[in-house]
Amino acid sequence: MPQPLPSSAPKACIIGFPARHSRSPLIHRFWLRQHAIAGDYGFAEVSPDDFPGFIRDLASNGYVGGNVTVPHKETAFGLVHDATATARALGAVNTLWFEDGRLMGDNTDVAGFLASLDADAPGWDVRTPTATVLGAGGAARAVVYGLLARGVERIHIVNRTLARAQALAEHFGQLFPGRQIAGAGWDALPGLLPASSLLVNTTSMGMHGQPTLDVDPETLPETALVTDIVYVPLETPLLAAARQRGLRTVGGLGMLLHQAAPGFARWFGMTPVVSRALYDDVVADLLATTEGSKP
């Protein structure tokens, strides 16, 4: 039987509405066990109405910080005392911690996305002059910012609502003057794919229970990389079609794992490694609880 944690042991949590579907506790508890750290990481399902009060009382309730997920990321940005440049550029926070009693915020989705590509497709950034990003929501903001930070010169943001894609392109065009960032409607996608060296799906299409993403990777260049931030199923129809064509692919699970590491370092005092053992542990949980197809 596990021994109870001392009252001084640091604890963090994932804050969302809902939150119990998250694999974040599995990830952080894996690292806590691996490094024999006395601490814990759990769930906190908090409604939008209750969220500001929960954050105000975070420290007094014994938390050293936490992660923030849907629908609270933008609200969290407005509640922190200070935020990283990345969080300010996105207007959203997914990681909270304290410094000298002040609540700090970061958005590690950017670092998670880039680290996942670095791990699974080394050198991708030197072969990516042009990227096409599907979607214009919060995940797209993180992906586009990450690509621009890595020096990608041309980005097409494709969304079913053209105005949202154009607004996002304008936002990042102001942050990165001189780059070619354009918004486009879904009907423009076939004409963009032949010149795209990287295709990123940030929408929920292709996720279990959602419509299949109607994108044919056949016209992408032979050297293109295709990635999907969806990780349930582990291989989406888009990735399967790209792989069958012989293109390089990167799944969404790596982004989830890598975005967790900076928060763990801030809460528990050491920087963990996204290892094969962790990946296999999370995959086993996905397969056992969802057969790899349910969120």
C-alpha positions in Angstrom: 0.0 0.0 0.0 1.4 3.4 -0.9 2.5 5.6 2.0 0.6 8.9 2.4 2.4 11.9 1.1 3.8 14.4 3.7 1.8 17.6 3.9 4.7 19.5 2.5 4.9 17.5 -0.7 4.3 19.6 -3.8 1.1 18.9 -5.8 -0.2 20.1 -9.1 -3.3 19.3 -11.2 -4.9 19.6 -14.6 -7.8 22.2 -14.5 -10.5 21.9 -17.0 -14.2 21.3 -17.6 -14.2 18.4 -18.2 -10.7 17.2 -17.0 -11.0 13.5 -16.2 -10.3 12.4 -19.8 -6.9 14.0 -19.6 -3.7 11.8 -19.6 -1.7 14.5 -17.8 -1.9 12.8 -14.4 -0.7 9.6 -16.0 2.3 11.4 -17.5 3.3 13.3 -14.4 2.8 10.4 -12.0 5.1 8.3 -14.3 7.8 10.9 -13.8 7.2 11.2 -10.1 7.6 7.4 -9.7 10.6 7.3 -12.0 12.5 9.9 -10.0 11.2 8.9 -6.6 9.8 12.4 -6.0 7.3 12.8 -3.2 4.6 14.7 -4.9 1.3 14.3 -6.7 -0.6 15.4 -9.8 -4.4 15.1 -10.1 -7.6 16.3 -11.7 -9.6 19.5 -11.0 -12.9 19.7 -12.9 -13.8 23.4 -12.5 -16.6 25.2 -14.2 -16.0 28.5 -16.0 -17.9 30.4 -13.2 -15.8 28.8 -10.5 -12.5 29.0 -12.3 -11.3 32.5 -11.2 -12.0 31.6 -7.5 -10.2 28.3 -7.9 -7.1 30.1 -9.3 -7.2 32.7 -6.6 -7.1 29.9 -4.0 -4.6 27.7 -5.8 -1.7 28.3 -3.4 -3.8 28.2 -0.2 -5.3 24.9 -1.3 -1.7 23.5 -1.4 -1.0 23.6 -5.1 2.4 24.6 -6.5 0.8 25.1 -9.9 -1.1 23.3 -12.6 -2.0 22.8 -16.2 -5.0 24.5 -17.8 -7.1 23.0 -20.5 -10.3 23.7 -22.4 -12.2 26.0 -21.8 -10.0 28.0 -19.4 -6.7 28.9 -21.3 -7.7 32.4 -22.3 -9.3 33.2 -18.9 -6.1 31.9 -17.2 -4.0 34.4 -19.2 -6.0 37.2 -17.8 -5.6 36.0 -14.2 -1.8 35.6 -14.0 0.5 38.3 -12.6 3.0 37.8 -15.4 3.3 35.6 -18.5 6.1 34.4 -20.8 6.5 36.0 -24.2 5.0 32.9 -25.8 1.8 33.1 -23.7 1.5 36.8 -24.4 1.8 36.2 -28.1 -1.0 33.6 -27.9 -3.2 35.3 -25.3 -3.5 31.9 -23.6 -1.9 30.0 -20.7 -1.7 26.3 -20.2 0.9 26.1 -17.4 0.8 27.9 -14.0 3.4 28.2 -11.3 4.5 30.6 -8.5 7.5 32.8 -8.3 7.9 34.8 -5.1 4.2 34.4 -4.4 3.3 35.7 -7.9 1.2 33.5 -10.3 3.1 33.0 -13.5 1.8 31.6 -16.8 3.3 30.0 -19.9 2.0 28.2 -23.0 4.0 25.0 -23.5 1.9 23.8 -26.4 4.4 25.6 -28.7 7.4 23.9 -27.1 5.6 20.6 -27.1 4.8 20.8 -30.8 8.3 21.7 -31.8 9.9 19.1 -29.6 7.7 16.4 -31.0 8.8 17.3 -34.6 12.4 17.5 -33.5 12.2 14.1 -31.9 10.3 12.3 -34.7 11.4 14.2 -37.8 14.9 15.6 -37.1 15.9 18.4 -39.4 12.3 19.2 -40.4 12.8 22.9 -40.0 15.6 23.2 -42.5 13.4 21.5 -45.1 10.2 23.6 -44.5 10.0 26.8 -46.5 6.2 26.6 -46.7 3.7 25.2 -44.2 0.0 24.7 -44.4 -1.9 24.7 -41.1 -5.5 23.4 -41.0 -7.7 25.1 -38.4 -7.7 28.6 -36.8 -8.4 27.8 -33.1 -6.2 27.8 -30.1 -4.1 24.9 -31.2 -3.5 26.5 -34.6 -2.3 29.7 -32.8 0.4 27.6 -30.9 1.4 25.7 -34.1 1.7 28.8 -36.3 3.7 30.7 -33.6 6.0 27.7 -33.2 6.6 27.5 -37.0 7.3 31.2 -37.2 9.7 31.1 -34.3 11.6 28.3 -36.1 12.0 30.5 -39.2 9.3 29.1 -41.6 8.9 31.8 -44.2 5.5 31.1 -45.7 2.4 29.8 -43.8 -1.1 29.2 -45.1 -3.8 29.0 -42.5 -6.8 27.2 -43.9 -10.1 27.2 -42.1 -13.7 26.6 -43.0 -14.5 30.1 -41.7 -12.3 32.3 -43.9 -12.5 35.4 -41.6 -11.0 33.4 -38.6 -8.1 32.3 -40.8 -7.5 35.8 -42.0 -7.7 37.3 -38.5 -5.1 34.8 -37.3 -2.8 35.5 -40.3 -3.1 39.3 -39.6 -2.3 38.8 -35.9 0.9 36.9 -36.6 1.8 39.1 -39.6 2.1 42.0 -37.1 4.3 39.9 -34.7 6.5 38.6 -37.6 6.7 41.4 -40.2 8.3 40.2 -43.4 6.9 36.7 -43.3 4.3 35.5 -45.7 1.3 34.5 -43.7 -2.1 34.2 -45.4 -5.5 33.0 -44.4 -7.5 30.9 -46.8 -10.9 29.1 -47.0 -11.2 25.3 -47.3 -11.8 25.5 -51.0 -8.3 26.9 -51.6 -6.6 23.8 -50.0 -6.1 21.7 -53.1 -4.2 24.5 -54.8 -1.9 25.0 -51.7 -0.9 21.3 -51.1 1.5 20.9 -54.1 3.8 23.6 -52.7 3.5 22.7 -49.0 6.5 21.1 -47.4 4.7 20.7 -44.1 1.0 20.0 -43.5 -0.4 20.3 -39.9 -3.9 19.4 -38.9 -4.9 21.3 -35.7 -8.6 20.6 -36.1 -10.6 17.9 -34.2 -11.5 16.2 -37.6 -10.2 12.7 -37.7 -10.6 12.2 -33.9 -12.8 9.4 -32.8 -16.4 10.5 -32.9 -15.6 13.4 -35.3 -16.0 13.6 -39.1 -13.0 12.3 -41.1 -10.7 15.0 -42.4 -11.4 15.3 -46.1 -7.8 16.0 -47.2 -5.9 13.9 -49.8 -2.1 14.0 -49.3 -1.6 12.6 -52.8 -0.6 16.0 -54.2 1.9 16.9 -51.5 5.6 16.9 -52.5 7.4 13.6 -52.0 9.6 15.2 -49.3 6.6 16.7 -47.4 6.0 16.0 -43.7 2.5 15.5 -42.4 1.6 15.8 -38.8 -1.7 15.7 -36.8 -2.1 17.0 -33.3 -5.0 14.5 -32.7 -3.7 11.4 -30.8 -6.9 9.4 -30.4 -6.7 7.4 -32.6 -2.9 7.1 -32.5 -2.8 7.1 -36.3 -5.5 9.3 -37.8 -6.9 8.7 -41.4 -4.8 11.6 -42.6 -1.6 10.1 -41.2 -2.4 6.7 -42.5 -3.0 8.0 -46.0 0.3 10.0 -45.9 2.2 7.0 -44.6 0.8 4.8 -47.4 2.0 7.3 -49.9 5.5 7.1 -48.4 5.5 10.6 -46.7 7.1 11.3 -43.3 4.5 11.5 -40.6 4.4 12.6 -36.9 1.5 11.7 -34.6 -0.1 13.9 -32.0 0.9 12.0 -28.8 4.4 13.4 -28.8 3.1 16.9 -28.5 1.1 15.9 -25.5 4.1 14.3 -23.8 6.6 17.1 -24.6 4.4 20.0 -23.5 4.2 18.4 -20.0 7.9 18.5 -19.3 8.4 22.3 -18.6 5.6 22.3 -16.0 7.0 19.3 -14.2 10.4 21.0 -14.0 8.8 24.1 -12.5 6.7 22.2 -9.9 9.0 19.3 -8.9 12.5 20.7 -9.5 13.9 18.5 -12.2 13.5 18.4 -16.0 12.1 15.0 -17.1 12.8 13.1 -20.3 10.1 12.0 -22.7 11.3 8.4 -23.0 10.1 5.4 -24.9 9.0 3.9 -21.6 6.7 6.9 -21.0 5.3 6.8 -24.6 4.6 3.0 -24.2 2.9 3.6 -20.9 0.5 6.2 -22.3 -0.1 4.1 -25.4 -0.9 1.1 -23.2 -3.4 3.2 -21.2 -5.0 4.5 -24.4 -5.4 1.0 -25.8 -6.6 -0.5 -22.5 -9.2 2.2 -21.8 -10.2 3.3 -25.3 -8.8 0.7 -27.7 -6.9 3.6 -29.2 -10.0 5.2 -30.6 -11.9 7.1 -27.9 -10.9 10.4 -26.2 
